Each structure stands twice: as structure tokens, then as C-alpha cells.
Amino acid sequence: MNDAVHTQAQDGVLTITLNRPKANAIDVATSRALYSAFARLQETPGLRVAILTGSGRFFSAGWDLNAANEGEAITADHGPGGFAGLTEFFALGKPVIAAVNGLAIGGGFELALAADLIVASEQAEFALPEVKLGMLPDSGGVLRLPRRLPRAVATELLMTGRRMAAAEALRWGLVNQVVPADQLMASAQALARQVVQAAPLALAALKEVLRETETLGLQQAYHHLRHAGLPHYQRMLASSDAEEGPRAFAEKRAPRWSGT
């Protein structure tokens, strides 16, 4: 594992910490190290959810402009997960919670947007300043943000590069929680513990259905759900876990998920 990416696994939760002072900027090597961490999440049956956070006052400043100045091209191959190892890891079937501890700028904001849930510190700020650098936030920002915010708000952020404070992000529904800085990881861990209680195959199916239907109208989405043969959804329907859930409910006990 790259020294800039630290991981710790406990009780089904993989905590991934970006630790690359001063700004947790991401170069190709760090992107690939992050992908390795998310691939570990995907491939390890005992791991159910990841918490992604940063050290210091930055969640991440995004693309490492010093590396760019030294010759790392804007079109560089960041590996199979795309920039930051997550922004194009569409096959990841397990949830990721971004615990945004501070500034999420440019690619750092795009990394947070690629997570399934966001818990933000009161000190967190979000911005996509790429147009001021002659670029676009094309690692998901220009694509994901208009789907997460009202179009006028998203367009303003994209065109001006202004910073959005955590409180505003919460008001627009961009983040799930805003908490004091000293409660950030505890809050993210509490959320992760709730996610761990869900059936793993159901979570994979949920992510698949959300991804496959998010651009469809309701009638089209129903048709796609029922007839497209979505593999995770079909696997969930035929699983022993789909029988275990109702059985555990009837027997008034916690379900014992097997992931099969």
C-alpha cells in the first residue's frame, strides 16, 4: 500500500485515510493506491462498508498540480478505478461513506461525490475551481453534481468555482450529516454500523438498481428493473438471505446474513 493511503479494518468496516501532507493531493500513484483499498473492500467477504477520510485540514485538494507541473499529464492513466480510485469504480458493490474532515476541492470534491453517503465536519467546504485553471472537473464533478443539486446551483458552482460551506451542502441535501469536527469519525462509524446490519447482497443490488435506473423515467425504470436481468438484483432475489430476512423477522431475532 502506498504510504499516502492508510487502511484499518474492524467489525466489517474498512477505514481508508488519505494522508499526503499538506493537502492530500492525489497523483497517479495515490489514485492506484486508493483503488487497491477499494478493491480490497470489494474482494473481502468480511468487509461490508468503507469510511473514506483525510488527515489534517484537507479531505483532499484533488489532482496534484505539482505532479502536473512536473509532467504528469491531465490525461494520465489513474488506474482501473479512475481518478482517486473511486470516481469510475462503477462495479463496486459495497457502500462507501465519505467522512469529509475539511476542504474538498476539485478532485477531492469529485471523490466525495463518488461516495454513497457523506458525513461532513462543520469546517468542511466543497468547491470545483477547475474552470479557473483552464480545465473541467471531468472526473465526475461536471457529471455528478447536476444530478445531486438543482441545476442552477450546480451550474453556479461549476462556473464560478466558489466554495460551498457544509451548512449549505446540508441545506441542498448534498451531504447526509454535518457534525462538529471532533464527532466526525464517530458519526461516520455509527452510520457504517447501521449499514453493516443490512444484507450484503441487498446492498449490492441496491447500488446496481440506483446506478442502472437513475437516468430513466419511472416506467422505463420499472421495465429495466423487471426485465434487464440485473445480475446483483437477480442474485439477491434467489439468495438464501432473501429467505433469512423474513424468517428472522418472524422469529423476532437478528438476521444472520450469509451473503449467499
Buried (B, 14 or more C-beta within 10 A) or exposed (E): EBEBBBBEBEEBBBBBBBBBEEBBBBBBBBBBBBBBBBBBBBEEEEBBBBBBBBBBBBBBBBBBBEBBEEEBEEEBEBBBBBBBBBBBBEEBBBBBBBBBBBBBBBBBBBBBBBBBBBBBBBBBBBBBBBBEEEEEBBBBBBEBBBEBBEEEBBEBBBEEBEBBBBEBBBEEEBBBBBBEBEBBBEBBBEBBBEBBEBBBBBBBBBBBBEBBBEEEEEEEBEEBBEEEEBEBBEBBEEBEBBEBBEEBEEEEEEBEBEEE
